[in-house]
Amino acid sequence: MAIMRVNFDTKAFGSVLNGVIKALKNPQQALEQIGWEMVQRTQRGFDTQGRGPVQWPSKSVPNIPGIARRVSEGKTILPRYYEERPALIDSVTLKPSINFIIRGDTQLLIGTPLEYGQIHQDGIAHTIKNKIPELLKQGNKKAAREMAKLKKKYPRAAALLSSAEEIRIKPKRRPFLITTREDFLMFVEVLNMNFVNSAINEAQNGA
């Protein structure tokens, strides 16, 4: 699980903006708009391979944990597992898992429930289980074919995946959950827009 917290009651946003938030009749409406926009911006980062000024490093080739997972599941190794880019999309699960929740009137949480999201966000070393050696001992023909194909391109990787039941991985840090200057400007725009709309509605209702 990886979560980014955006607090709208801190000094970082300034007293004027805090006053706008407190004056809103329905602050959760504004936070929901910001939440959806942040989800879309975060997901676009997977296409641009970075967020704001932060560009993600390329993948290690071949993608050892990805190959271990695919072959263990009885699947074919796809071409993208041999390519340096794009990163963080090989499993096709992290990007669509990005979502948000609102906590109270002043806090927005954006993130993913997937454990390996935190691994890539912070570059955390971890150990993966590898079932390929067991499959090879059982005479699994598909696993044997995939390892034979891998051996032609990357013999050392094939030897590791064919023998090690646990593999230590140290991924590069790829922060996909960050807040940029452009995000902050969007926060201000959405909050001010909601404040103006709230004031207009209140004036019309009181007329």
C-alpha positions in Angstrom: 0.0 0.0 0.0 1.3 3.5 -0.9 -0.5 6.6 0.2 0.1 10.3 -0.3 -1.7 12.7 2.1 -2.7 16.2 1.1 -3.7 18.3 4.2 -5.7 21.4 3.5 -5.3 22.7 7.1 -1.5 23.3 7.2 0.6 26.4 7.1 1.9 25.3 3.8 -1.3 26.4 2.1 -1.3 29.8 3.8 -3.9 31.6 5.9 -5.8 33.0 3.0 -6.4 29.5 1.4 -7.2 28.1 4.8 -9.8 30.8 5.2 -11.4 29.8 1.9 -11.6 26.2 3.0 -13.3 27.1 6.3 -15.7 29.3 4.4 -16.9 26.6 2.0 -20.3 25.2 2.8 -19.4 21.8 1.3 -15.6 21.4 1.5 -15.9 17.7 0.5 -17.2 18.6 -2.9 -14.1 20.6 -3.6 -11.9 17.8 -2.2 -13.7 15.3 -4.4 -12.9 17.4 -7.5 -9.3 17.6 -6.5 -9.2 13.9 -5.7 -10.4 12.9 -9.2 -8.0 15.3 -10.8 -5.0 14.0 -8.8 -5.9 10.4 -9.7 -5.9 11.3 -13.4 -2.6 13.3 -13.1 -1.0 10.4 -11.2 -2.2 7.9 -13.8 -0.9 10.1 -16.6 2.5 9.8 -15.0 2.6 6.2 -16.1 2.4 7.3 -19.7 4.9 10.1 -19.4 7.1 8.0 -17.1 7.3 10.6 -14.3 5.5 13.3 -12.3 6.4 16.9 -12.7 10.1 17.4 -12.6 10.7 13.8 -11.4 11.4 11.4 -14.2 11.5 7.7 -13.4 14.6 5.6 -14.1 14.4 2.9 -16.7 13.7 -0.8 -15.7 16.3 -3.4 -15.1 16.5 -5.8 -18.1 15.3 -8.5 -18.1 12.5 -7.9 -15.6 13.4 -10.7 -13.1 10.4 -10.4 -10.7 8.0 -10.0 -13.6 9.4 -13.1 -15.4 9.3 -15.1 -12.2 5.6 -14.2 -11.7 4.6 -14.9 -15.3 6.3 -18.2 -15.7 5.1 -19.3 -12.3 1.5 -18.6 -13.5 2.0 -20.7 -16.6 2.2 -17.6 -18.9 4.5 -16.7 -21.7 7.2 -14.0 -21.2 6.0 -10.9 -23.0 8.4 -8.7 -25.1 8.0 -5.8 -22.7 9.8 -7.8 -20.0 13.0 -7.3 -22.1 12.5 -3.6 -22.6 13.9 -0.7 -20.4 10.7 1.3 -20.8 8.0 2.0 -20.0 8.4 1.2 -16.3 5.7 0.3 -13.7 3.3 -1.1 -16.3 4.5 -4.7 -16.8 1.9 -6.2 -14.5 -0.9 -3.8 -15.8 -2.3 -3.5 -12.3 -0.7 -0.5 -10.5 -1.9 2.3 -12.7 -5.6 1.4 -12.6 -5.4 0.8 -8.8 -4.8 4.5 -8.1 -7.7 6.0 -6.2 -8.5 8.5 -3.4 -10.5 8.9 -0.3 -11.6 11.9 1.7 -10.9 12.1 5.4 -12.8 14.7 7.3 -13.1 18.2 5.7 -9.4 18.9 5.3 -7.5 15.7 4.3 -7.3 13.9 1.0 -5.5 10.5 0.6 -4.3 9.5 -2.9 -2.7 6.1 -3.4 -2.9 2.4 -4.1 -3.9 -0.6 -2.0 -1.2 -2.7 -3.8 1.7 -3.6 -1.6 4.3 -3.4 -4.4 3.2 0.2 -5.0 5.1 1.2 -1.8 8.1 -0.9 -3.0 8.4 1.2 -6.2 7.4 4.5 -4.6 10.3 4.3 -2.1 12.7 1.8 -3.8 12.4 -0.9 -1.0 14.5 -4.0 -1.2 12.5 -7.2 -0.8 12.6 -10.9 -1.5 10.3 -12.6 -4.0 9.3 -16.3 -4.0 10.2 -18.0 -7.3 8.3 -21.2 -8.2 10.2 -21.9 -11.5 12.7 -24.3 -10.0 9.8 -26.4 -8.6 8.1 -26.3 -11.9 11.2 -27.5 -13.7 11.7 -30.4 -11.2 8.1 -31.4 -11.9 8.9 -31.5 -15.7 6.7 -28.6 -16.6 7.3 -28.2 -20.3 6.0 -24.6 -20.6 8.3 -23.4 -17.9 11.2 -25.3 -19.5 10.5 -23.7 -22.9 10.3 -20.2 -21.4 13.6 -20.7 -19.6 15.3 -22.0 -22.7 14.2 -18.9 -24.6 15.4 -16.7 -21.8 18.8 -18.5 -21.7 19.5 -17.5 -25.3 19.2 -13.8 -24.5 20.1 -13.7 -20.8 21.9 -16.8 -19.6 22.7 -15.5 -16.2 19.1 -14.5 -15.5 17.9 -17.9 -16.8 20.3 -19.6 -14.4 19.2 -17.6 -11.5 15.4 -18.1 -12.2 15.9 -21.8 -12.8 17.7 -22.4 -9.5 16.8 -19.8 -6.8 13.5 -20.3 -4.9 14.0 -16.9 -3.3 15.4 -13.8 -5.1 16.5 -10.5 -3.5 15.3 -7.5 -5.5 16.4 -3.9 -5.0 14.2 -1.7 -7.3 15.0 1.8 -8.2 12.9 4.5 -6.6 10.1 5.6 -8.9 7.9 8.1 -7.0 4.5 8.1 -8.7 2.8 9.7 -5.7 4.0 13.3 -5.4 2.5 16.8 -5.4 3.9 19.3 -7.9 3.7 23.1 -8.1 1.1 22.6 -10.9 -1.0 20.5 -8.5 -0.9 23.2 -5.9 -2.1 25.8 -8.4 -4.9 23.4 -9.3 -5.8 23.1 -5.6 -6.1 26.9 -5.3 -8.2 27.2 -8.5 -10.7 24.5 -7.5 -11.1 25.8 -4.0 -11.5 29.4 -5.1 -14.0 28.3 -7.8 -16.0 26.3 -5.2 -15.9 29.3 -2.8 -17.2 31.7 -5.5 -20.0 29.2 -6.5 -20.9 28.8 -2.9 -21.1 32.6 -2.4 -23.3 33.0 -5.5 -25.7 30.3 -4.5 -26.0 31.7 -1.0 -26.7 35.2 -2.4 -29.3 33.8 -4.8 -31.0 31.8 -2.1 -31.0 34.8 0.2 -32.5 37.1 -2.5 
